[in-house]
Structures are given as structure tokens and as C-alpha cells.
Amino acid sequence: MKRRDFITLLGAAATCPIAAWAQTTEKIYRLGALSPATAQLDSIRSIVLPDLAKAGIAEGRNLILDARAGSMEQLPGLARDLIASNPDAVMAVSGAAIGALKAASKTVPIVMSMSDYDPVAAGFAESFARPGGNITGIAMFATVLDAKRLQLLHEALPAARRIAVLAVSERRHEMTLAAMAVTASAEDIELAPVYAEGPASYPRAFTAMRASAAQALVIVAAPEFNRDAEILAALATDAGLPTMCEWGQMAARGCLLGYGPVALDLWWRAAEYVLRVLRGAAPATLPIEGPAHFEFALNLKTAKQLAVTIPTSVLLRVDQLIE
């Protein structure tokens, strides 16, 4: 090689290597996910990941997903393991998952997706407009919505005065039960709370509902109950209990009524938060959002099985009639 050619090549190498590497080397993003139910992790894979891929962050190319699910007792340990893996962000499904992750790290960005806690009341954020910490995302306001579900169920069954409430545990749903108690008092309803943490506890819970002479049932917002919708709906029908569930699609799976946000919309919006965080946005300055769209569904087959007649005033408000 001539000396002049060598000097030319050396000069090019001195000015171009950073640009060349920038074109050929991509950052590998690490995204964690934590939930008490594996079904929610499936939604992250089927809805959130394709949305991220459209923006150029794709699993198998420049994204690694570490998704974990476990019981209430397991969540703290799973959260610590996730944080120890040094993720760029973690998606948290449910207030319990958020709380576990918050205890594990005050710096790793946490994106709430379908939180069943009020993030400000729970101490996860300073305010909705400016969270101020490492947590932001979508809050479902489940406490308010479960009280609304009780009201809607009572409107559909005005003769029902004793209504059972299925919750995971008294500690986990303390705020929800308090909000529902306010609505119950205003509507002259007597609540009968019953607790079950999983399928093994469900038969015992429904035995308790029968013993309490409950006339209807509200199943509160919880990923575990959404996961087990078919099981719970069958047990409720066998017990003769018209049931209000958390999501419209849970009515399609057997509940008499379902009322809640449009789940697909929530996942898409959660994906937007993840994308913004991965691109460098600080959770402290990203406002927390609530649901924008809701659906109210009625399962006519279940209504027939239970010999329930829904008032016209309620039927007119239903978005989806399931035959």
C-alpha cells in the first residue's frame, strides 16, 4: 500500500468509526413485567410487544422481555429479581405488583398498566399531573369503578338488598370495600364481603355467599378474577347469583354483567408509556392517565339461566348484548 493511500485510510478511520458503529449497533432494551396473573403477561406479549415493534423496538432484535407472575406472597421476591436484572423499564400489572416494585427500586422506571390502586392515595405518585418519582402509566381507578359496578348491579336488580362482594383479601381491597360501603349505604344495600385468593378457595367462598343469603354478587377488580372468569361465572350461576364483573369481556365468559374500561385501549396506551420511557422520558414528568373508554355488557344467556329480567332503563345503557 502506498504511503499516501495509507494516510487517507487512516484519516477516514479517525473520523468515521463512531458513525459507522451507530449505524450497525443497536441498543438492546430490557423490559420487565410483573403481574399476579399470567394472562396479563400474555396480553403484554400479544398487544404491547407488537406496538413496540412498530416503533422499531422488537423482541428478538433489540428487545428482551423478562415477564414474571406469582402470588401475593411471591411478588416481592419476583420484583427484587426483576430489578436485579437491571431493566430499562418494568411494566406492573395491579397495585400489588406496583407496590412490590416500588419497594425494590426508587430509580428503575415503572409503567403501571391496569393498576387497581389509586396511585396517589397509595403513595406511588405525588400527583396525577406530575408523579414526581419513578412510577407513571395507566390507573384504572378500580376503587371508584367497583363502587360504580355495585350501583349498576343494583339498578339491574332493584329488589336485591343483600349483595356479596368477592375480593382477594381484606388488606388488598380495603380501599375498594370502603368505597363500596359508601355506595351501599346510599342505596340501602347490605354488603357481604367474602375473600378468595385463588381457585382452591372459590368453592368455600360461594358456600359462604349462600350462607349469607346473598341475592347478587360483585366480583371486584383483580387480575386473578379476570383470569378465572369462566370458573367464577359457573360457580355464580350454580349458586343462583346474578354477577357483575370487572370487564365487558367477562360477561362474554359467563358473568351476567360486565362493566369497565376497554382493555385493548389500556394496553395500547401502556405501550405508548413504555416507548416514551425507553426513549428517555422521565416517569416523574409523565402525567398518569385514567381510562378514556368504557363498555357495559350483558349476557342474555346467563340472564335466562338465572331467570333475571333486566329493566329497560338498564338495557338502553348496555353497549354489548351477548346472545
Summary of the structure (lengths in Angstrom):
residues: 323
radius of gyration: 24.0
end to end distance: 81.2
largest distance: 98.0
contacts: 1130
relative contact order: 0.12
helix: 46%
strand: 20%
